[in-house]
């Protein structure tokens, strides 16, 4: 009975229509997404900056080995913060933790601007990772919990959209200015995020779980249209939380039921597919990949075009995400990305084999643009969204922390090993490996990931119990 009252998961199996966007709820989604904008900027910072740092004229001359650490230490920071953030967000609230992420972000940019050696850059990147890991856990959680049911997918996709915008801005400005000026400009984003979040209410779900009903009512009143029945939604949320989620979750609760275990496997599997596709290495080393491709188009221009396509597709995704099932978009995404990695591998195999690339010089740009298209429509936003949809509210903090920790561990492995892999086995074989992981991922999605669109928590849990991992 309680499941049918879950305000975040509609009880009807009928697919919901997309509701009109309420301006204050939309404003809240944009402010939260400025955290993703900040994360996107630090994730992509290495792409335009590493060529500057590795140049002989650089005041801090960075070796190739040091460059891989600069690229991957952000993931170590995120790895260290993901689980603690998932725990602390339940104790201190979403708002407090998210505002707190602005501090490491700002220290990161200050250290970079005043850096006199590579070790200051190491510390800066690690601190940036601390904030990025926390935002990935708490930001998407806040977006889901503050949204109306019919706009859950739209607002959930805002996170990926703004992350892509952050990448585009970083590539574009980084192609024109010195990295210290770039860092000063990018410091504006976390400042806007911290200031803007002061005007937002705490998550209604968190407030009800802590028996702060008056504050929860005020939060809903701020986040909903004037004609919305606040008391009815508040009552439904309260009944749901008290009946099903009124206790404090423990780590071992993740392994107490079949649906919890299978939900964890499904979400972890999606994060593995996302990162083993090579997307983090491509975002971190886009300029270097185009330099190695040695085409007639400037590598910075090509990188900007790839980032622009990513933003466009994120906008398209946010408008169509509720029009079809999650699994459909995930499978299409995996297929497109796998084909693109095969094409990119073929280009480098052809080029390094001594053959002329005159007639296929367009292939690297084409492959990476459509790789990003595939990523943006599925494996980019949906693993984060499904994490919030599959995990029940009382387990969401712990489970999300574990899932995001694994995600960042894979980010570190992929970004740190990309250079050595390319050096040892060549770029062609490296991209073929990414394609192989994506192919396995498509099979995993078909058999091991439940459809969540328009389903109640009860229906999702039922679908999880039906999953047969022996097929996979």
C-alpha positions in Angstrom: 0.0 0.0 0.0 2.8 2.4 0.9 4.5 1.9 -2.4 1.5 3.3 -4.3 1.9 6.6 -2.3 5.5 7.1 -3.2 5.5 10.7 -4.6 8.7 10.1 -6.6 7.4 7.0 -8.4 3.9 7.1 -9.9 1.8 4.1 -9.1 0.1 3.9 -12.4 1.7 1.7 -15.1 0.3 4.1 -17.7 3.1 6.3 -19.1 2.9 9.8 -17.8 2.7 12.9 -20.0 5.4 15.6 -19.4 4.0 18.3 -17.1 4.5 22.0 -17.6 7.6 23.3 -16.0 7.1 25.5 -12.9 9.5 28.3 -13.0 10.7 28.0 -9.3 11.2 24.3 -9.7 13.0 24.9 -13.0 15.2 27.6 -11.3 16.1 25.1 -8.5 17.1 22.5 -11.2 19.3 25.1 -12.9 21.0 26.2 -9.7 21.7 22.5 -8.7 23.0 21.9 -12.2 25.6 24.7 -11.8 27.3 22.1 -9.6 27.4 19.8 -12.7 28.7 22.8 -14.7 31.5 23.1 -12.2 32.2 19.3 -12.4 32.2 19.4 -16.2 34.8 22.2 -16.2 37.2 20.3 -14.0 36.7 17.1 -15.8 37.6 18.6 -19.2 40.2 21.1 -18.0 43.0 18.7 -18.8 42.1 18.5 -22.5 43.1 22.1 -23.5 45.6 22.6 -20.7 47.9 19.6 -20.8 49.3 20.6 -24.2 50.2 23.9 -22.6 51.8 22.3 -19.6 53.8 19.7 -21.6 55.2 22.4 -23.9 58.8 23.3 -23.4 57.9 26.9 -23.0 55.7 26.2 -20.0 56.8 27.7 -16.6 55.8 24.4 -15.0 57.1 21.9 -17.5 55.1 18.7 -17.0 56.3 15.3 -18.3 54.0 12.8 -20.0 54.0 10.6 -16.8 53.1 13.7 -14.6 50.3 14.6 -17.1 48.6 11.3 -16.6 48.6 11.9 -12.9 47.1 15.4 -13.4 44.4 13.8 -15.5 43.6 11.0 -13.1 44.0 12.5 -9.6 40.6 14.1 -9.9 39.1 10.6 -10.0 41.0 9.7 -6.8 39.5 12.7 -5.0 36.0 11.8 -6.2 36.7 8.2 -5.1 37.5 9.4 -1.6 34.4 11.6 -1.3 31.6 9.5 -2.9 30.8 7.2 0.0 31.2 9.8 2.8 29.0 12.1 0.8 26.3 9.4 0.6 26.4 9.1 4.4 26.7 12.7 5.3 23.9 13.8 3.0 21.5 11.7 5.2 22.8 13.3 8.4 23.3 16.9 7.5 21.0 17.3 4.5 21.4 17.7 0.8 21.6 21.5 0.9 24.4 21.7 3.5 26.6 19.2 1.7 26.1 20.7 -1.8 26.9 24.2 -0.7 30.0 22.8 1.1 31.3 21.4 -2.2 32.0 25.0 -3.4 35.0 25.3 -1.0 37.3 22.5 -2.5 36.3 23.7 -6.0 37.5 27.3 -5.2 40.7 26.1 -3.5 41.4 24.0 -6.6 41.3 27.0 -8.9 43.3 29.2 -6.5 46.0 26.6 -6.3 46.2 26.3 -10.1 46.5 30.0 -10.6 49.3 30.3 -8.1 51.0 27.0 -8.8 54.8 27.0 -9.0 55.3 23.3 -9.3 53.4 20.1 -10.4 52.7 19.1 -6.8 50.4 22.1 -6.3 48.5 21.0 -9.5 48.2 17.4 -8.0 46.7 18.8 -4.8 44.3 21.1 -6.8 43.1 18.2 -9.0 42.5 16.0 -5.9 40.4 18.7 -4.2 38.4 19.3 -7.4 37.7 15.5 -7.3 36.4 15.7 -3.7 33.7 18.2 -4.8 33.0 16.4 -8.1 32.4 13.1 -6.3 30.1 14.7 -3.7 28.1 16.6 -6.4 27.6 13.4 -8.5 26.0 11.7 -5.4 24.0 14.6 -3.9 23.2 16.7 -6.9 21.2 14.1 -8.8 19.6 13.0 -5.5 18.3 16.5 -4.9 17.1 16.9 -8.5 15.0 13.7 -8.2 13.6 14.5 -4.8 12.5 18.0 -5.5 10.9 17.2 -8.9 7.3 16.5 -9.7 6.6 13.0 -11.0 6.0 13.9 -14.6 9.1 16.1 -14.8 11.4 13.6 -13.0 13.2 12.6 -16.2 13.5 16.1 -17.6 15.0 17.6 -14.5 17.1 14.5 -13.9 18.7 15.1 -17.4 19.6 18.7 -16.4 22.7 17.3 -14.6 24.2 15.8 -17.7 23.2 18.8 -19.8 25.0 21.3 -17.6 28.0 19.0 -17.3 28.2 19.0 -21.1 27.9 22.8 -21.2 30.8 23.0 -18.7 32.9 20.9 -21.0 32.0 23.1 -24.1 32.9 26.3 -22.2 36.2 24.8 -21.0 37.2 23.6 -24.5 36.2 26.9 -26.1 37.9 29.3 -23.7 40.9 26.9 -23.2 41.7 27.1 -26.9 42.1 30.9 -26.7 43.7 31.8 -23.3 46.4 30.7 -20.9 45.4 28.0 -18.4 45.6 30.4 -15.4 43.2 32.8 -17.0 40.9 29.9 -17.9 41.0 28.8 -14.3 40.0 32.2 -13.0 37.0 32.2 -15.4 35.9 28.7 -14.4 36.0 29.7 -10.7 32.9 31.7 -11.4 30.7 28.6 -11.7 31.1 27.2 -8.1 30.6 30.8 -6.8 27.3 31.1 -8.6 26.4 27.6 -7.4 27.0 28.3 -3.8 25.2 31.7 -3.8 22.2 30.4 -5.8 21.7 27.3 -3.5 21.2 29.6 -0.5 17.9 30.6 -2.0 16.7 27.0 -2.5 14.8 24.9 0.1 16.1 21.7 1.5 14.9 18.4 -0.1 11.3 17.7 1.0 12.1 14.0 1.4 15.0 14.7 3.7 12.9 17.1 5.8 10.1 14.5 6.2 12.5 11.8 7.1 13.8 14.0 9.9 10.2 14.9 11.1 10.4 18.5 10.0 6.9 18.6 8.5 6.4 22.4 8.6 9.7 22.9 6.8 8.8 20.2 4.3 5.4 21.9 3.6 7.2 25.2 3.0 9.7 23.5 0.7 6.9 21.9 -1.4 5.0 25.2 -1.5 8.2 26.9 -2.9 8.8 24.1 -5.4 5.2 23.6 -6.7 2.7 25.7 -8.7 0.2 27.8 -6.7 -2.7 25.5 -7.5 -0.9 22.4 -6.5 -2.4 20.4 -3.5 0.6 20.7 -1.1 -1.1 19.0 1.8 -2.1 16.0 -0.2 1.4 15.5 -1.6 2.9 16.0 1.9 0.6 13.5 3.4 1.4 10.9 0.7 5.1 11.5 1.2 4.8 11.2 4.9 2.8 7.9 4.8 5.3 6.5 2.3 8.3 7.3 4.3 6.9 6.3 7.7 5.4 3.1 6.5 8.3 1.8 4.4 11.4 3.9 5.1 11.0 5.1 8.6 14.2 3.4 9.9 17.9 4.2 9.4 19.4 2.0 6.7 22.6 0.1 7.3 25.2 -1.2 4.8 24.2 -4.8 5.1 20.6 -3.9 4.2 21.8 -3.7 0.6 22.2 -7.5 0.6 19.1 -8.5 2.6 16.7 -8.9 -0.3 16.9 -10.1 -3.9 15.6 -6.8 -5.3 18.2 -4.8 -3.4 21.1 -7.0 -4.6 19.8 -7.0 -8.2 19.2 -3.3 -8.1 22.8 -2.8 -6.9 24.1 -5.1 -9.7 22.1 -3.3 -12.4 23.3 0.2 -11.3 26.9 -0.9 -10.9 26.8 -2.7 -14.2 25.6 0.5 -16.0 28.4 2.5 -14.4 31.0 -0.1 -15.5 29.6 0.1 -19.1 29.7 3.9 -19.0 33.3 4.2 -18.0 34.8 1.1 -19.8 33.5 2.7 -23.0 36.5 5.0 -22.6 34.4 8.2 -22.4 36.4 9.7 -19.5 39.7 9.2 -21.4 38.2 10.8 -24.5 36.9 13.8 -22.6 40.2 14.3 -20.8 42.4 13.8 -23.9 40.2 15.0 -26.8 42.8 17.5 -28.1 45.6 14.9 -27.8 43.5 12.3 -29.7 43.0 14.8 -32.6 46.6 15.7 -32.5 47.5 12.1 -33.0 44.9 11.7 -35.8 46.8 14.5 -37.6 43.9 15.7 -39.8 43.7 19.0 -41.7 41.4 20.6 -39.1 42.8 22.2 -36.0 42.5 19.9 -33.0 41.0 22.6 -30.7 38.3 23.3 -33.3 37.5 19.6 -33.6 37.3 19.3 -29.8 34.9 22.3 -29.6 32.7 20.7 -32.3 32.6 17.5 -30.3 31.6 19.4 -27.1 29.0 21.4 -29.0 27.4 18.2 -30.3 27.3 16.9 -26.8 25.5 20.0 -25.5 22.9 19.8 -28.4 22.3 16.2 -27.8 21.9 16.7 -24.1 19.2 19.4 -24.8 17.5 16.9 -27.2 17.7 14.2 -24.6 16.2 16.3 -21.8 13.1 16.9 -24.0 12.6 13.3 -25.2 13.8 11.4 -22.2 10.2 10.6 -21.1 9.0 9.7 -24.6 10.5 6.2 -24.6 11.8 3.6 -22.2 15.1 3.9 -20.5 16.3 0.5 -21.9 15.6 1.6 -25.4 17.8 4.7 -25.1 20.5 2.7 -23.3 20.7 0.0 -26.0 20.7 2.6 -28.9 23.4 4.5 -27.0 25.6 1.4 -26.6 25.3 0.4 -30.3 26.2 3.9 -31.5 29.2 4.2 -29.2 30.5 0.7 -30.1 30.3 1.4 -33.8 32.1 4.7 -33.4 35.0 3.1 -31.4 35.4 0.5 -34.1 35.5 3.2 -36.8 38.1 5.2 -34.8 40.2 2.1 -34.2 40.0 1.4 -38.0 41.2 4.9 -38.8 44.3 4.6 -36.6 45.0 1.0 -37.9 44.8 2.3 -41.4 47.0 5.4 -40.7 49.7 3.6 -38.7 49.7 0.9 -41.4 51.3 3.5 -43.7 48.2 3.9 -45.9 47.0 7.3 -47.1 44.2 8.9 -44.9 43.3 11.6 -47.4 39.9 10.2 -48.2 39.0 9.3 -44.6 40.5 12.3 -42.8 36.9 13.2 -41.7 36.6 9.8 -39.8 38.1 10.8 -36.4 35.9 13.9 -36.1 32.8 11.9 -37.3 33.5 9.0 -35.0 34.0 11.2 -31.8 31.0 13.4 -32.6 28.7 10.4 -33.0 30.3 8.7 -30.0 29.3 11.7 -27.9 25.8 11.7 -29.5 25.4 8.1 -28.4 26.7 8.9 -25.0 24.4 11.8 -24.5 21.2 9.9 -25.4 21.8 7.0 -23.0 24.9 6.0 -21.2 25.7 9.5 -20.1 22.6 10.6 -18.1 20.6 7.4 -17.6 22.9 5.5 -15.2 22.7 8.4 -12.8 18.9 8.7 -13.3 18.3 5.0 -12.8 20.5 5.0 -9.7 17.9 7.4 -8.1 15.0 5.5 -9.5 16.0 1.9 -8.6 17.4 2.5 -5.1 14.7 2.9 -2.4 14.9 6.2 -0.4 16.3 4.7 2.8 19.1 3.0 0.9 19.7 5.7 -1.7 22.5 7.5 0.2 24.6 4.4 1.0 23.9 2.6 -2.4 24.6 5.8 -4.4 27.9 6.3 -2.6 29.0 2.8 -3.4 28.0 3.0 -7.0 29.6 6.4 -7.5 32.8 5.2 -5.8 33.1 2.4 -8.3 32.4 4.8 -11.1 35.2 7.0 -10.1 37.6 4.1 -9.5 37.0 3.2 -13.1 37.4 6.8 -14.2 40.9 6.7 -12.6 41.8 3.4 -14.1 40.7 4.4 -17.6 42.2 7.9 -17.6 45.5 6.7 -16.0 45.9 3.7 -18.3 44.8 5.3 -21.5 48.3 6.8 -22.3 50.2 3.6 -21.4 47.8 1.5 -23.4 48.1 3.6 -26.5 51.9 3.5 -26.1 52.1 -0.3 -25.6 49.4 -1.7 -27.9 48.6 1.3 -30.1 45.5 3.5 -30.4 43.7 1.1 -32.7 43.7 -1.8 -30.3 42.8 0.6 -27.4 39.7 1.8 -29.2 38.8 -1.8 -30.2 38.9 -2.8 -26.5 36.5 0.0 -25.6 34.2 -1.3 -28.4 34.4 -4.8 -27.0 33.3 -3.6 -23.5 30.4 -1.7 -25.1 29.3 -4.8 -26.9 29.2 -6.8 -23.7 27.4 -3.9 -22.1 24.5 -4.1 -24.6 23.9 -7.7 -23.7 24.0 -6.7 -20.0 21.4 -4.0 -20.6 19.1 -6.4 -22.4 19.0 -9.0 -19.7 20.0 -7.3 -16.4 18.5 -3.7 -16.4 14.8 -3.2 -15.5 12.7 -0.6 -17.2 11.8 2.1 -14.7 10.0 4.8 -16.8 6.5 5.6 -15.4 6.7 2.7 -12.8 6.1 2.8 -9.1 8.8 1.6 -6.6 6.7 -1.5 -6.1 6.7 -2.3 -9.8 10.4 -1.7 -10.1 11.2 -3.9 -7.2 8.9 -6.6 -8.7 10.8 -6.4 -12.0 14.1 -6.6 -10.2 13.0 -9.9 -8.6 12.3 -11.3 -12.1 15.7 -10.7 -13.5 17.6 -13.8 -14.3 21.4 -13.1 -14.3 22.0 -16.7 -15.4 21.0 -15.6 -18.9 23.8 -13.0 -18.9 
